[in-house]
Amino acid sequence: MSSPRSRRAAAATLEVEVRPRWVFRMPGRGGGDRVLVVRSSIAHRLMHVGSAPVLVSAWQPAGERVVFRAEAIDPEAIGGPALDGVPERTRATRADLALAIERMRFALAVDDDNREFCRRFRGDRLLGPLIRRRPHLRPRRRPWPWEALAWAVTEQLIESTRAAQIQRRVVRRWGRSLGAGRRVLRDVPCAAAIGGRAPAELQSMDLAGRRAVALRAVARDVAAGRCDLWDRDADRRLLATPNIGPWTVQCLGFRGRGDPDSLPAGDLAYIKLVGHLAGLGRRATVEEVEEFFAPYEPYRGIAGHFALAGLHKIVAQGPPLPLAA
């Protein structure tokens, strides 16, 4: 029989091996907010399951195997500001570690089976060459719907590079951290942390005034339990919030819930891409983007992701233009 000490040690980590159901390749780099960090082909992410800090790592020792490892982190090792309304940190349980791995699996889309999508559109004039060239392509998601919503708000009406700068400022200012220097890992601030900020504080991160008010409003609703982002019925409440429009909710659906048919049609990238592909000689309208991708239902979000990934040079053409809300 194992000693109490060894049982405690075993509960501090959890490792799971996954065999992807479709062609999979680990991402070679993290995202613009620098929360997901890839070092030596190993992806690392600090996340909080409730108030419990967990370090999750993932690597691919072979094409047919992906390994996930979750480690409970001593709450005393976590840095970051003390914020009113944010629960005090606790130590992760085994169930917390299992949930952290589940959310990392979702974020990396390792469990997605794109077989039917690839079969259906392998002969498609637009997507066929992209599918044959990059069958492993996966959408980059957020582990929690809150992150997808918050970052969508920061991306409204501005270019992605500027949005990433805002996100990094928010993470550094109010996010929790592990380690120091170049090895530091940071987590996205929870809804309670953002809901407790004054709009002027959010504006100081270079977030526009209306966006700051909207982000604070949805954060308060989420933190108070008035808006369950896991439930699509929450979209009606979100859309009733000033400065939260269909594009933001569609980003939540695609990146936060994994809806393969959720297409953020008002995105500048799609407006440029469809304007070029359809030979319009101008930017496409949102309605024209939706019409263009309608034949790919119920995979419009994935189809759009493949198209953007494969034709990003087209998207880069032309002067900067505002995004949709």
Secondary structure, DSSP 4 states (H G I P E B T S, - for coil): ---HHHHHHHHTEEEEEE--SS-----SS--TTS-SEEETTEEEEEEEETTEEEEEEEEEEETTEEEEEEEEPPGGGEE----TTSPPP----HHHHHHHHHHHHHHHTTT---HHHHHHHTT-TTHHHHHHH-TT------SSHHHHHHHHHHTTTS-HHHHHHHHHHHHHHHS-EES-GGG-EE-PPPHHHHHTS-HHHHHTTT--HHHHHHHHHHHHHHHTTS--TTSTTHHHHHHTSTT--HHHHHHIIIIIS--TT---TT-HHHHHHHHHHTT-SSPPPHHHHHHHHGGGTT-HHHHHHHHHHHSHHHHT-S---PPP-
